[in-house]
Amino acid sequence: MLSQVAALIALSLPSVLAHGGVLSYSNAGNWYWGWSPYNSPDGQTSIQRPWSTYNPITDATDSTIACNDDGTSGALQLTATVAAGSTITAYWNQVWPHNIGPMLTYLAQCPGSTCTGVSASSLKWFKIDQAGLLSGTVYSGSWGSGKMINDNSTWTTTIPKTVPSGNYLIRFETIALHSMPAQFYPECAQIQITGGGSLSPTSAQLVSFPGAYSNSDPGVNIDVYSNAAQTQTTYVIPGPPLYGSSGTTVSNIDTHISTLY
């Protein structure tokens, strides 16, 4: 019996260790532990919305695509106060194993005085940060996720100074393209933005999750090991145009825009 249990554990380890998610955050010298998906939810307090598995989402239209769960807040949900213009860093489990794919960061403003009790799937999201194919070809080039790994499995974004003050969910995501279908790894946290501006996102920049992506999007339905990928030097980043931009999502350069605000 013990040998059978050991064999089962050994078989289960690769699927857990090969995946993961955002485990913590930092902003302005403050550290925030994330949700622990394999622990009991009883007594857990975090700014992060609850999520339940390290395994990826493999359907772009999945009902959990917003925040890697059903989109509800925790029983003891916390909210971090974050100044507009400041940086916030998300920390993935180390070392993140997937270096082919984009990094994306979204915000969604909640109605009323708090995001607690607001479903993530009911909100409109806008993208404040992205990095796709940074250099080289789709087959062998450098990607946003590779940059994240090189930065100790972290991703830092700046809350634009122009974003209106209020209560928001922030959604950090990486999409792993080493396999087909693509693997989505989104997690969300609750923040209250202070000292913001007056530039609201345009209607073209607002999307819903699910709804922002489809399985046929060129940035999702892509074979990075194909013959075509060996000479392809552009990549269409999924989702809407960046907040504050004119609308392109095609990149072979770093469009990580945190330095622009």
C-alpha positions in Angstrom: 0.0 0.0 0.0 2.8 2.4 0.9 4.5 1.8 -2.4 1.3 2.5 -4.2 0.8 5.8 -2.3 4.4 6.8 -3.0 3.9 6.1 -6.7 0.7 8.2 -6.8 2.5 11.1 -5.1 5.4 10.8 -7.5 3.0 10.9 -10.4 1.2 13.9 -9.1 4.3 16.0 -8.3 5.2 17.0 -11.9 1.8 18.4 -12.7 1.9 20.6 -9.6 5.6 21.6 -9.8 5.3 22.4 -13.5 2.5 24.9 -12.9 1.6 27.5 -10.2 0.5 31.0 -9.9 1.0 34.3 -8.1 1.9 33.7 -4.4 2.4 37.2 -3.0 2.6 40.9 -3.8 4.5 44.0 -2.7 3.9 47.7 -3.0 5.6 50.7 -1.4 7.5 48.6 1.1 4.4 46.6 2.1 4.3 42.8 1.6 1.0 40.9 1.0 0.9 37.1 1.1 -1.4 35.6 -1.5 -4.0 32.9 -1.1 -2.8 29.4 -0.4 -4.8 27.2 -2.8 -4.0 23.9 -1.2 -4.7 24.9 2.3 -8.1 25.1 4.0 -9.9 28.4 3.2 -10.9 28.7 6.8 -9.1 31.7 8.4 -7.2 32.7 5.3 -6.9 36.5 4.9 -5.4 38.0 1.8 -5.7 40.8 -0.7 -5.7 38.1 -3.3 -9.0 36.6 -4.5 -9.3 32.8 -3.6 -8.1 30.3 -6.2 -8.0 26.5 -5.9 -5.3 25.0 -8.2 -1.9 25.4 -9.7 -3.1 23.7 -12.9 -3.6 25.9 -15.9 -6.8 27.0 -17.6 -6.7 25.6 -21.1 -9.9 27.1 -22.5 -9.9 30.9 -23.3 -13.7 31.0 -22.6 -13.6 29.1 -19.3 -15.9 30.5 -16.6 -12.8 30.8 -14.2 -10.7 32.8 -16.7 -11.1 36.1 -14.8 -9.2 35.1 -11.6 -8.6 31.4 -11.7 -11.7 30.5 -9.6 -15.4 31.4 -9.5 -14.6 35.1 -9.2 -15.9 35.7 -5.6 -14.1 37.3 -2.7 -12.9 35.5 0.3 -14.7 35.3 3.6 -12.0 37.4 5.2 -11.1 39.4 2.1 -8.5 42.2 2.5 -7.8 45.2 0.3 -4.4 47.0 -0.2 -4.2 50.7 -0.6 -2.0 51.6 -3.6 -1.1 55.1 -4.8 -1.5 55.9 -8.4 1.9 56.1 -10.0 3.4 53.5 -7.6 4.7 50.1 -8.6 3.2 46.8 -7.6 5.1 43.5 -7.9 3.6 40.0 -8.3 5.7 37.0 -7.2 5.2 33.7 -8.9 6.4 30.4 -7.5 10.1 29.9 -8.3 11.4 29.1 -10.7 8.5 29.7 -13.0 8.8 26.9 -15.6 7.3 28.4 -18.7 9.4 31.0 -20.6 7.4 31.1 -23.9 4.4 33.5 -23.8 3.2 37.0 -22.9 2.7 38.8 -19.6 -0.4 40.9 -19.1 -1.8 43.1 -16.3 -5.4 44.3 -16.1 -7.4 46.5 -13.8 -11.2 46.5 -13.3 -13.0 49.1 -11.3 -15.6 48.0 -8.9 -18.9 49.8 -8.3 -19.5 51.3 -4.8 -17.1 51.6 -1.9 -15.5 48.1 -2.0 -14.7 45.2 -4.3 -15.6 42.7 -1.6 -18.7 40.8 -2.7 -18.3 41.8 -6.3 -17.9 39.0 -8.8 -14.9 39.3 -11.1 -16.9 38.1 -14.0 -19.3 41.0 -13.7 -16.6 43.7 -14.2 -15.1 45.4 -17.2 -11.3 45.1 -17.5 -8.7 47.2 -19.2 -5.1 46.3 -19.8 -2.4 48.5 -18.3 0.7 46.4 -19.1 1.8 43.8 -21.6 5.0 42.2 -22.9 4.9 39.6 -25.7 7.7 38.6 -28.1 10.5 40.8 -27.1 13.1 39.9 -29.7 13.9 37.2 -32.2 11.5 34.7 -33.6 8.4 33.0 -32.2 10.3 29.7 -32.3 13.5 30.8 -30.5 13.1 34.4 -29.3 12.8 36.1 -26.0 9.4 36.5 -24.4 7.7 38.5 -21.6 7.5 35.3 -19.5 11.2 34.8 -19.9 11.8 38.3 -18.7 9.6 37.5 -15.7 11.7 34.4 -14.9 14.9 36.4 -15.3 13.6 38.9 -12.7 13.4 36.1 -10.1 9.9 35.0 -11.2 8.4 38.5 -10.6 6.5 41.0 -12.6 6.4 44.7 -11.7 3.9 47.1 -13.1 3.0 50.7 -12.4 -0.5 51.8 -11.6 -0.9 54.6 -14.1 -1.2 58.1 -12.6 -4.1 58.8 -14.9 -6.3 56.0 -13.6 -9.3 57.4 -11.5 -9.1 56.7 -7.8 -11.4 54.0 -6.5 -11.6 50.3 -5.8 -10.2 47.8 -8.3 -9.2 44.3 -8.9 -5.8 43.9 -10.4 -5.2 40.9 -12.6 -1.7 39.5 -13.3 -1.6 36.9 -16.0 0.9 34.9 -18.0 -0.1 32.7 -20.9 2.2 29.7 -21.6 2.5 28.9 -25.3 4.8 25.9 -25.2 1.8 23.6 -25.6 -1.5 23.6 -27.5 -4.0 24.5 -26.3 -2.4 27.5 -24.6 -2.2 27.6 -20.8 -3.7 30.6 -18.9 -2.4 31.5 -15.4 -4.4 34.5 -14.0 -4.7 35.6 -10.4 -6.4 38.7 -9.0 -6.1 41.0 -5.9 -8.1 43.7 -4.4 -6.6 47.2 -4.3 -7.9 50.7 -3.5 -6.2 53.3 -5.8 -5.6 56.7 -4.3 -4.4 59.9 -5.8 -5.5 59.0 -9.2 -6.3 61.0 -12.3 -9.3 61.4 -14.6 -8.6 59.3 -17.7 -11.1 56.5 -17.9 -10.6 53.7 -20.3 -12.3 53.9 -23.7 -15.1 51.4 -24.6 -12.6 49.8 -27.0 -10.2 49.2 -24.1 -12.8 47.5 -21.9 -13.4 43.7 -22.0 -15.1 41.0 -19.9 -13.7 37.8 -18.6 -14.7 35.4 -20.1 -15.1 37.2 -23.4 -11.8 39.0 -23.8 -10.1 36.0 -25.5 -11.2 33.3 -27.9 -9.5 30.0 -28.6 -9.0 31.1 -32.2 -7.2 34.3 -31.4 -3.8 34.3 -33.2 -2.0 35.0 -29.9 -3.7 32.0 -28.4 -4.0 29.4 -31.2 -0.3 29.4 -32.1 2.2 26.6 -32.7 5.5 28.0 -31.5 7.4 24.9 -32.9 6.0 25.1 -36.4 8.1 25.8 -39.5 6.4 29.2 -39.8 7.3 30.1 -36.2 11.0 29.7 -37.1 10.9 32.9 -39.2 8.0 34.7 -37.6 9.2 37.8 -35.8 5.8 39.3 -34.7 3.2 38.1 -32.2 -0.3 39.4 -31.6 -0.8 39.9 -27.9 -4.3 38.7 -26.9 -6.9 41.1 -25.4 -7.8 44.7 -25.9 -5.6 47.7 -26.8 -3.5 49.0 -23.9 -5.1 51.7 -21.7 -3.9 55.1 -22.9 -2.7 53.7 -26.3 -3.8 54.1 -29.9 -4.7 50.4 -30.2 -2.0 48.1 -31.5 -1.4 44.7 -29.8 1.2 43.4 -32.3 4.7 43.2 -30.8 8.2 42.1 -31.3 9.4 44.7 -28.8 8.8 45.1 -25.0 5.5 46.9 -24.5 5.9 46.7 -20.8 4.5 50.1 -20.2 5.1 50.7 -16.5 7.7 53.3 -17.2 5.3 55.4 -19.2 3.1 56.5 -16.3 
